[in-house]
Structure formats: structure tokens, C-alpha cells
Amino acid sequence: MPVVTLAGVDVPLKTPESASARWDVYSAATTNPNRAFAAALALCWDGPKKPRTKLQAHRFDALSFGGAVLDELVSRGVPLPEVIGAGLVAWKLCGDGLITGEEVEAAEDFSGGEEA
């Protein structure tokens, strides 16, 4: 389990159970990486002082959620570069084990039926 340090506090991270939440946060990085990293950090946070905002409160909008997390942590005095750096670690954790584009293509190329 990775551990990141935010404002001098060690925060353990764990892979979130929800594959859909992981996918939403992971793919949000194509639109706004900083918000996606902050969202991933909150999803993976497995220790004290976890951000209060919840993904559900943002109607499962990963970018809105990430913005709220970013604002909350910065307002607590966590330096922005630390949030983004720790969030990158969490974002990679969210992506671990998700299906890749190559796996999708391989599945599309394999079918039990006859070609049309």
C-alpha cells in the first residue's frame, strides 16, 4: 500500500473498490489532470483527515469532485504541488488493473460467431 505525505502527514492509499469510480476518475485526466489527481487522492485516501466531500455529492462527476477536493485540501493548508504529486500516485493506483485499449481490441477481435 503506497503512502504519500501531505503537509507533513503520512496518508496511506488503497485501491478503491468501485471499478466505475476508478474508471471515471482515471479517464477524467484527459480533460483536467489536476482535478482528476485530486479526485483520485480522495478516493484512495485510507487514513485520518480524509477529505469530507464525496463523489456521490457531485453526482459522480469526477471533475467537479476533484475540484472540491482540491479546494478543501488547499484551504486546509496543503500546498497545491503536494496535492497534485500525491494525487498522481493515487491516480496511477486507480488505473491499476483497469482494462486497457489493447485488451478491448483483443476482445473485439475474438468472437465465437462466424464473420458476416
C-alpha atoms as a printed R data frame, in Angstrom:
    type eleno elety resid chain resno       x       y       z
1   ATOM     1    CA   MET     A     1   0.000   0.000   0.000
2   ATOM     2    CA   PRO     A     2   1.559   3.333  -1.042
3   ATOM     3    CA   VAL     A     3   1.897   6.184   1.424
4   ATOM     4    CA   VAL     A     4   2.037   9.865   0.448
5   ATOM     5    CA   THR     A     5   2.903  12.848   2.619
6   ATOM     6    CA   LEU     A     6   0.662  15.917   2.704
7   ATOM     7    CA   ALA     A     7   1.608  18.893   4.874
8   ATOM     8    CA   GLY     A     8   3.831  16.633   6.969
9   ATOM     9    CA   VAL     A     9   1.172  13.946   7.500
10  ATOM    10    CA   ASP     A    10   1.609  10.435   6.080
11  ATOM    11    CA   VAL     A    11  -1.518   9.274   4.267
12  ATOM    12    CA   PRO     A    12  -1.871   5.618   3.281
13  ATOM    13    CA   LEU     A    13  -3.605   4.929  -0.011
14  ATOM    14    CA   LYS     A    14  -5.582   1.909  -1.130
15  ATOM    15    CA   THR     A    15  -7.245   0.949  -4.390
16  ATOM    16    CA   PRO     A    16 -10.933   1.917  -4.331
17  ATOM    17    CA   GLU     A    17 -13.382  -0.971  -4.592
18  ATOM    18    CA   SER     A    18 -15.617   0.655  -7.215
19  ATOM    19    CA   ALA     A    19 -14.294  -0.044 -10.707
20  ATOM    20    CA   SER     A    20 -16.689   2.524 -12.161
21  ATOM    21    CA   ALA     A    21 -15.466   5.279  -9.831
22  ATOM    22    CA   ARG     A    22 -11.875   4.336 -10.608
23  ATOM    23    CA   TRP     A    23 -12.584   4.470 -14.340
24  ATOM    24    CA   ASP     A    24 -14.393   7.829 -14.100
25  ATOM    25    CA   VAL     A    25 -11.510   9.401 -12.187
26  ATOM    26    CA   TYR     A    26  -8.838   7.776 -14.333
27  ATOM    27    CA   SER     A    27 -10.390   8.899 -17.614
28  ATOM    28    CA   ALA     A    28 -11.069  12.440 -16.309
29  ATOM    29    CA   ALA     A    29  -7.341  13.132 -16.570
30  ATOM    30    CA   THR     A    30  -7.722  13.608 -20.331
31  ATOM    31    CA   THR     A    31  -9.847  16.712 -19.589
32  ATOM    32    CA   ASN     A    32  -8.249  18.155 -16.434
33  ATOM    33    CA   PRO     A    33  -5.378  16.185 -14.882
34  ATOM    34    CA   ASN     A    34  -5.127  18.260 -11.681
35  ATOM    35    CA   ARG     A    35  -8.799  17.749 -10.815
36  ATOM    36    CA   ALA     A    36  -8.550  14.058 -11.726
37  ATOM    37    CA   PHE     A    37  -5.491  13.636  -9.491
38  ATOM    38    CA   ALA     A    38  -7.249  15.344  -6.569
39  ATOM    39    CA   ALA     A    39 -10.325  13.143  -7.076
40  ATOM    40    CA   ALA     A    40  -8.145  10.041  -7.150
41  ATOM    41    CA   LEU     A    41  -6.409  11.135  -3.957
42  ATOM    42    CA   ALA     A    42  -9.722  11.412  -2.106
43  ATOM    43    CA   LEU     A    43 -10.947   8.066  -3.462
44  ATOM    44    CA   CYS     A    44  -7.761   6.260  -2.436
45  ATOM    45    CA   TRP     A    45  -7.271   8.029   0.927
46  ATOM    46    CA   ASP     A    46  -7.185   5.397   3.673
47  ATOM    47    CA   GLY     A    47  -6.267   7.348   6.753
48  ATOM    48    CA   PRO     A    48  -7.216  10.196   9.049
49  ATOM    49    CA   LYS     A    49  -8.328  13.623   7.837
50  ATOM    50    CA   LYS     A    50  -9.843  12.229   4.627
51  ATOM    51    CA   PRO     A    51 -11.497  14.977   2.562
52  ATOM    52    CA   ARG     A    52 -15.121  15.436   3.592
53  ATOM    53    CA   THR     A    53 -16.527  15.817   0.094
54  ATOM    54    CA   LYS     A    54 -17.898  12.658  -1.540
55  ATOM    55    CA   LEU     A    55 -18.116  11.660  -5.200
56  ATOM    56    CA   GLN     A    56 -21.839  10.956  -4.784
57  ATOM    57    CA   ALA     A    57 -22.422  14.555  -3.659
58  ATOM    58    CA   HIS     A    58 -21.105  15.643  -7.056
59  ATOM    59    CA   ARG     A    59 -23.461  13.330  -8.967
60  ATOM    60    CA   PHE     A    60 -20.469  11.119  -9.801
61  ATOM    61    CA   ASP     A    61 -18.852  13.950 -11.801
62  ATOM    62    CA   ALA     A    62 -15.159  13.241 -11.259
63  ATOM    63    CA   LEU     A    63 -14.033  16.718 -12.316
64  ATOM    64    CA   SER     A    64 -16.463  18.530 -10.016
65  ATOM    65    CA   PHE     A    65 -15.482  16.180  -7.194
66  ATOM    66    CA   GLY     A    66 -11.783  16.724  -7.871
67  ATOM    67    CA   GLY     A    67 -12.210  20.496  -7.814
68  ATOM    68    CA   ALA     A    68 -13.969  20.338  -4.449
69  ATOM    69    CA   VAL     A    69 -11.246  18.074  -3.030
70  ATOM    70    CA   LEU     A    70  -8.538  20.374  -4.344
71  ATOM    71    CA   ASP     A    71 -10.219  23.417  -2.794
72  ATOM    72    CA   GLU     A    72 -10.732  21.640   0.537
73  ATOM    73    CA   LEU     A    73  -7.151  20.431   0.849
74  ATOM    74    CA   VAL     A    74  -5.626  23.767  -0.185
75  ATOM    75    CA   SER     A    75  -7.906  25.568   2.300
76  ATOM    76    CA   ARG     A    76  -6.507  23.243   4.995
77  ATOM    77    CA   GLY     A    77  -3.019  24.472   4.153
78  ATOM    78    CA   VAL     A    78  -1.837  21.572   1.999
79  ATOM    79    CA   PRO     A    79   0.414  23.037  -0.699
80  ATOM    80    CA   LEU     A    80  -1.003  22.605  -4.212
81  ATOM    81    CA   PRO     A    81   2.118  20.831  -5.544
82  ATOM    82    CA   GLU     A    82   1.804  18.250  -2.732
83  ATOM    83    CA   VAL     A    83  -1.857  17.622  -3.579
84  ATOM    84    CA   ILE     A    84  -1.035  17.147  -7.258
85  ATOM    85    CA   GLY     A    85   2.010  14.948  -6.567
86  ATOM    86    CA   ALA     A    86   0.144  12.728  -4.125
87  ATOM    87    CA   GLY     A    87  -2.834  12.717  -6.462
88  ATOM    88    CA   LEU     A    88  -0.691  11.408  -9.297
89  ATOM    89    CA   VAL     A    89   0.309   8.442  -7.127
90  ATOM    90    CA   ALA     A    90  -3.373   7.829  -6.319
91  ATOM    91    CA   TRP     A    91  -4.416   8.258  -9.965
92  ATOM    92    CA   LYS     A    92  -1.951   5.568 -11.015
93  ATOM    93    CA   LEU     A    93  -3.381   3.351  -8.261
94  ATOM    94    CA   CYS     A    94  -6.901   3.928  -9.634
95  ATOM    95    CA   GLY     A    95  -5.725   2.858 -13.081
96  ATOM    96    CA   ASP     A    96  -4.034  -0.346 -11.946
97  ATOM    97    CA   GLY     A    97  -5.951  -3.323 -13.268
98  ATOM    98    CA   LEU     A    98  -8.414  -1.382 -15.404
99  ATOM    99    CA   ILE     A    99  -8.913  -2.746 -18.876
100 ATOM   100    CA   THR     A   100  -6.569  -1.267 -21.477
101 ATOM   101    CA   GLY     A   101  -7.297  -0.227 -25.039
102 ATOM   102    CA   GLU     A   102  -5.255  -3.172 -26.277
103 ATOM   103    CA   GLU     A   103  -7.408  -5.549 -24.219
104 ATOM   104    CA   VAL     A   104 -10.582  -4.059 -25.704
105 ATOM   105    CA   GLU     A   105  -9.232  -4.508 -29.224
106 ATOM   106    CA   ALA     A   106  -8.225  -8.095 -28.486
107 ATOM   107    CA   ALA     A   107 -11.717  -8.840 -27.148
108 ATOM   108    CA   GLU     A   108 -13.312  -7.304 -30.249
109 ATOM   109    CA   ASP     A   109 -11.118  -9.461 -32.484
110 ATOM   110    CA   PHE     A   110 -12.258 -12.601 -30.688
111 ATOM   111    CA   SER     A   111 -15.760 -13.853 -31.164
112 ATOM   112    CA   GLY     A   112 -17.284 -17.266 -31.161
113 ATOM   113    CA   GLY     A   113 -19.514 -16.461 -34.110
114 ATOM   114    CA   GLU     A   114 -18.978 -16.535 -37.838
115 ATOM   115    CA   GLU     A   115 -17.974 -13.490 -39.798
116 ATOM   116    CA   ALA     A   116 -20.789 -11.742 -41.633
